[in-house]
């Protein structure tokens, strides 16, 4: 399940993409347009800056903007940055210890296929795709 943090991160990124020609966008403007608490957005944007998805400038004329063109961001990278692993079961997470039951697990193929579909879905969508509506 995707939490509000992941969903709001996408909304911030969409907002910045839609206003990419406006320079640095104040977070209060994003908060007003998206109807999200500015305090909560500060937490989210901090992660986006740390993950090199957005850049920020403080002071007068400051705010945030994308580091790359909208078509260069996948939805998957944004969600994984804010949510962590999108693996459906713990044994399929990138940092998981090898499971001693993997060779006998009758459900592993099911979870692996579902994981691949989820990965392909989110990584096959670009931020620019979400700005077209």
Backbone as CSV, one residue per row, in Angstrom:
resi,resn,N_x,N_y,N_z,CA_x,CA_y,CA_z,C_x,C_y,C_z
1,UNK,0.848,-1.175,0.000,0.000,0.000,0.000,0.897,1.243,0.000
2,UNK,0.522,2.220,-0.761,1.252,3.481,-0.842,0.661,4.430,0.197
3,UNK,1.516,4.984,1.045,1.065,5.875,2.116,0.822,7.286,1.584
4,UNK,0.324,8.155,2.469,0.120,9.547,2.081,1.455,10.201,1.710
5,UNK,2.522,9.786,2.351,3.828,10.380,2.039,4.189,10.163,0.567
6,UNK,4.013,8.961,0.084,4.296,8.658,-1.316,3.341,9.368,-2.256
7,UNK,2.070,9.377,-1.913,1.074,10.046,-2.756,1.315,11.550,-2.808
8,UNK,1.618,12.144,-1.658,1.877,13.577,-1.615,3.187,13.925,-2.321
9,UNK,4.178,13.068,-2.238,5.438,13.301,-2.956,5.170,13.377,-4.458
10,UNK,4.324,12.488,-4.945,3.960,12.539,-6.367,3.250,13.852,-6.706
11,UNK,2.360,14.282,-5.831,1.635,15.527,-6.076,2.583,16.729,-6.087
12,UNK,3.565,16.745,-5.187,4.562,17.817,-5.173,5.350,17.811,-6.479
13,UNK,5.786,16.633,-6.880,6.579,16.518,-8.105,5.760,16.945,-9.331
14,UNK,4.501,16.575,-9.375,3.624,16.985,-10.477,3.489,18.514,-10.479
15,UNK,3.251,19.087,-9.309,3.105,20.532,-9.205,4.372,21.249,-9.691
16,UNK,5.527,20.770,-9.259,6.786,21.382,-9.694,6.987,21.211,-11.200
17,UNK,6.571,20.062,-11.725,6.681,19.831,-13.172,5.777,20.785,-13.941
18,UNK,4.573,20.985,-13.429,3.626,21.874,-14.112,4.055,23.342,-14.046
19,UNK,4.910,23.671,-13.095,5.377,25.054,-12.934,6.885,25.164,-13.157
20,UNK,7.426,24.257,-13.936,8.884,24.186,-14.130,9.469,25.431,-14.784
21,UNK,8.678,26.151,-15.522,9.178,27.353,-16.189,9.121,28.591,-15.295
22,UNK,8.639,28.416,-14.063,8.471,29.552,-13.149,9.660,29.725,-12.202
23,UNK,10.733,28.972,-12.404,11.889,29.067,-11.500,11.637,28.306,-10.215
24,UNK,12.209,28.801,-9.129,12.015,28.158,-7.829,10.619,28.477,-7.310
25,UNK,9.909,27.431,-6.901,8.525,27.555,-6.447,8.483,27.500,-4.923
26,UNK,7.944,28.535,-4.277,7.822,28.496,-2.810,6.931,27.333,-2.367
27,UNK,7.334,26.686,-1.297,6.584,25.533,-0.799,5.174,25.925,-0.372
28,UNK,5.014,27.155,0.111,3.666,27.597,0.507,2.717,27.618,-0.689
29,UNK,3.246,27.917,-1.885,2.415,27.908,-3.097,1.986,26.487,-3.453
30,UNK,2.916,25.559,-3.338,2.596,24.146,-3.605,1.552,23.673,-2.598
31,UNK,1.768,23.998,-1.326,0.842,23.578,-0.265,-0.569,24.111,-0.524
32,UNK,-0.672,25.357,-0.939,-1.984,25.950,-1.224,-2.656,25.277,-2.415
33,UNK,-1.905,25.109,-3.496,-2.491,24.498,-4.697,-2.902,23.056,-4.451
34,UNK,-2.082,22.333,-3.715,-2.339,20.901,-3.497,-3.178,20.625,-2.247
35,UNK,-3.452,21.660,-1.479,-4.227,21.541,-0.235,-3.616,20.499,0.706
36,UNK,-2.309,20.662,0.924,-1.546,19.792,1.820,-0.853,20.697,2.826
37,UNK,-0.767,20.253,4.055,-0.078,21.000,5.099,1.357,21.318,4.692
38,UNK,1.743,22.578,4.836,3.109,22.996,4.503,4.110,22.259,5.390
39,UNK,3.773,22.056,6.643,4.666,21.339,7.568,4.933,19.918,7.075
40,UNK,3.897,19.250,6.613,4.076,17.885,6.109,4.890,17.901,4.813
41,UNK,4.641,18.892,3.976,5.406,19.000,2.735,6.887,19.259,3.001
42,UNK,7.198,19.972,4.074,8.607,20.211,4.419,9.343,18.901,4.665
43,UNK,8.683,17.966,5.302,9.278,16.647,5.565,9.492,15.907,4.246
44,UNK,8.487,15.929,3.400,8.547,15.224,2.120,9.618,15.832,1.209
45,UNK,9.636,17.144,1.111,10.586,17.819,0.233,12.016,17.596,0.713
46,UNK,12.202,17.503,2.008,13.537,17.213,2.547,14.060,15.889,1.977
47,UNK,13.192,14.881,1.916,13.570,13.585,1.331,13.830,13.706,-0.169
48,UNK,13.026,14.499,-0.851,13.193,14.677,-2.292,14.509,15.387,-2.613
49,UNK,14.896,16.341,-1.765,16.178,17.035,-1.945,17.326,16.066,-1.668
50,UNK,17.216,15.335,-0.566,18.265,14.369,-0.184,18.436,13.304,-1.271
51,UNK,17.358,12.938,-1.922,17.398,11.941,-2.994,17.746,12.526,-4.360
52,UNK,18.081,13.812,-4.395,18.465,14.503,-5.633,17.375,14.519,-6.698
53,UNK,16.130,14.555,-6.259,15.020,14.682,-7.208,14.627,16.136,-7.402
54,UNK,14.778,16.934,-6.341,14.523,18.368,-6.429,15.683,19.112,-5.793
55,UNK,15.768,20.390,-6.115,16.768,21.261,-5.511,16.041,22.439,-4.889
56,UNK,16.619,22.981,-3.842,15.975,24.087,-3.156,16.926,25.224,-2.874
57,UNK,16.334,26.412,-2.780,17.059,27.622,-2.430,16.244,28.328,-1.359
58,UNK,16.910,28.749,-0.281,16.181,29.445,0.775,16.285,30.949,0.595
59,UNK,15.448,31.658,1.309,15.452,33.117,1.251,14.484,33.666,0.232
60,UNK,14.569,34.992,0.064,13.671,35.674,-0.877,13.901,35.148,-2.290
61,UNK,12.825,34.798,-2.964,12.921,34.230,-4.310,13.262,32.752,-4.304
62,UNK,13.296,32.179,-3.118,13.647,30.765,-2.999,12.463,29.853,-3.184
63,UNK,12.730,28.595,-3.068,11.711,27.567,-3.222,12.354,26.309,-3.750
64,UNK,11.593,25.541,-4.513,12.049,24.246,-5.015,11.775,24.123,-6.495
65,UNK,12.611,23.337,-7.145,12.373,23.011,-8.548,12.967,21.635,-8.829
66,UNK,12.525,21.056,-9.937,13.021,19.743,-10.348,14.487,19.833,-10.749
67,UNK,15.220,18.749,-10.524,16.620,18.666,-10.959,16.732,18.242,-12.420
68,UNK,15.704,17.576,-12.923,15.725,17.060,-14.296,14.402,17.402,-14.976
69,UNK,14.332,17.097,-16.242,13.081,17.271,-16.990,12.052,16.248,-16.492
70,UNK,10.772,16.594,-16.491,9.734,15.682,-15.998,9.759,14.294,-16.648
71,UNK,10.105,14.217,-17.925,10.119,12.918,-18.596,11.288,12.033,-18.149
72,UNK,12.208,12.580,-17.383,13.357,11.817,-16.902,13.128,11.173,-15.533
73,UNK,11.968,11.419,-14.932,11.625,10.830,-13.635,10.635,9.695,-13.843
74,UNK,10.891,8.571,-13.205,9.875,7.517,-13.202,9.074,7.637,-11.908
75,UNK,7.817,7.261,-11.974,6.978,7.245,-10.780,7.593,6.296,-9.752
76,UNK,8.159,5.184,-10.227,8.764,4.205,-9.325,9.883,4.775,-8.486
77,UNK,10.750,5.584,-9.076,11.859,6.136,-8.297,11.364,7.104,-7.234
78,UNK,10.325,7.858,-7.539,9.756,8.790,-6.569,9.134,8.022,-5.409
79,UNK,8.357,6.991,-5.732,7.715,6.196,-4.690,8.724,5.438,-3.839
80,UNK,9.728,4.844,-4.469,10.710,4.106,-3.678,11.536,5.025,-2.789
81,UNK,11.798,6.231,-3.234,12.527,7.172,-2.398,11.728,7.508,-1.144
82,UNK,10.446,7.728,-1.306,9.621,8.157,-0.172,9.020,7.004,0.617
83,UNK,8.792,5.870,-0.026,8.139,4.742,0.634,9.112,3.645,1.073
84,UNK,10.262,3.603,0.439,11.152,2.461,0.637,10.808,1.413,-0.409
85,UNK,11.217,0.213,-0.169,11.006,-0.870,-1.130,9.526,-1.058,-1.451
86,UNK,9.238,-1.292,-2.716,7.866,-1.578,-3.136,7.618,-3.089,-3.213
87,UNK,8.570,-3.873,-2.703,8.427,-5.332,-2.738,7.168,-5.748,-1.979
88,UNK,6.448,-6.686,-2.551,5.186,-7.123,-1.952,5.392,-8.037,-0.751
89,UNK,6.496,-8.763,-0.743,6.825,-9.618,0.402,8.281,-9.369,0.766
90,UNK,8.591,-9.517,2.032,9.924,-9.188,2.549,11.042,-9.940,1.847
91,UNK,10.812,-11.180,1.472,11.888,-11.976,0.880,12.291,-11.488,-0.507
92,UNK,11.488,-10.631,-1.139,11.817,-10.114,-2.463,12.420,-8.710,-2.430
93,UNK,12.535,-8.129,-1.249,13.157,-6.810,-1.132,14.629,-6.904,-1.514
94,UNK,15.142,-5.842,-2.079,16.537,-5.830,-2.560,17.547,-6.173,-1.475
95,UNK,17.288,-5.747,-0.263,18.239,-5.969,0.824,17.886,-7.176,1.704
96,UNK,16.994,-8.018,1.217,16.550,-9.178,2.000,17.635,-10.251,2.072
97,UNK,17.688,-10.884,3.207,18.559,-12.041,3.372,18.001,-13.174,2.513
98,UNK,18.868,-13.995,1.960,18.368,-15.133,1.177,17.445,-16.011,2.038
99,UNK,16.321,-16.364,1.464,15.342,-17.182,2.191,15.694,-18.654,2.021
100,UNK,15.797,-19.348,3.127,16.143,-20.769,3.060,14.996,-21.615,2.513
101,UNK,13.804,-21.072,2.468,12.653,-21.805,1.928,12.397,-21.502,0.460
102,UNK,13.155,-20.612,-0.143,12.885,-20.155,-1.510,12.733,-21.310,-2.500
103,UNK,13.581,-22.307,-2.414,13.529,-23.412,-3.387,12.273,-24.275,-3.220
104,UNK,11.676,-24.258,-2.031,10.488,-25.069,-1.782,9.210,-24.233,-1.696
105,UNK,9.331,-22.934,-1.787,8.177,-22.052,-1.598,7.268,-22.088,-2.826
106,UNK,6.056,-22.545,-2.620,5.100,-22.649,-3.718,4.477,-21.306,-4.081
107,UNK,4.569,-20.322,-3.188,3.986,-19.013,-3.483,5.002,-18.018,-4.049
108,UNK,6.285,-18.326,-3.985,7.309,-17.392,-4.464,7.117,-16.996,-5.930
109,UNK,6.785,-17.920,-6.834,6.553,-17.501,-8.227,5.406,-16.487,-8.352
110,UNK,4.369,-16.659,-7.562,3.237,-15.734,-7.568,3.696,-14.342,-7.148
111,UNK,4.414,-14.272,-6.019,4.887,-12.981,-5.513,5.915,-12.356,-6.460
112,UNK,6.746,-13.167,-7.036,7.753,-12.648,-7.980,7.084,-12.032,-9.206
113,UNK,6.088,-12.713,-9.732,5.368,-12.188,-10.898,4.643,-10.893,-10.551
114,UNK,3.996,-10.869,-9.390,3.289,-9.669,-8.948,4.269,-8.515,-8.739
115,UNK,5.411,-8.807,-8.126,6.444,-7.792,-7.931,6.919,-7.214,-9.261
116,UNK,7.116,-8.073,-10.225,7.589,-7.613,-11.539,6.548,-6.728,-12.210
117,UNK,5.280,-7.113,-12.101,4.209,-6.288,-12.677,4.158,-4.917,-12.006
118,UNK,4.286,-4.898,-10.680,4.275,-3.641,-9.935,5.459,-2.770,-10.347
119,UNK,6.631,-3.371,-10.401,7.829,-2.635,-10.810,7.657,-2.068,-12.217
120,UNK,7.249,-2.908,-13.143,7.075,-2.460,-14.528,6.034,-1.351,-14.644
121,UNK,4.966,-1.459,-13.859,3.910,-0.447,-13.892,4.445,0.902,-13.436
122,UNK,5.052,0.957,-12.247,5.512,2.228,-11.701,6.743,2.782,-12.423
123,UNK,7.645,1.911,-12.827,8.839,2.393,-13.519,8.566,2.659,-15.004
124,UNK,7.438,2.199,-15.489,7.050,2.470,-16.867,6.279,3.767,-17.030
125,UNK,5.946,4.407,-15.914,5.227,5.680,-15.941,6.202,6.808,-15.617
126,UNK,6.103,7.867,-16.349,6.979,9.039,-16.164,6.197,10.153,-15.482
127,UNK,6.916,11.011,-14.787,6.281,12.171,-14.169,5.551,12.986,-15.224
128,UNK,6.134,13.098,-16.388,5.504,13.855,-17.470,4.157,13.244,-17.888
129,UNK,3.992,11.919,-17.723,2.714,11.278,-18.034,1.605,11.794,-17.126
130,UNK,1.965,12.124,-15.902,0.966,12.555,-14.917,0.593,14.021,-15.064
131,UNK,1.341,14.763,-15.823,1.038,16.184,-16.028,0.146,16.411,-17.240
132,UNK,-0.161,15.367,-17.968,-0.941,15.510,-19.202,-2.442,15.564,-18.982
133,UNK,-2.907,15.261,-17.785,-4.359,15.256,-17.513,-4.854,16.619,-17.147
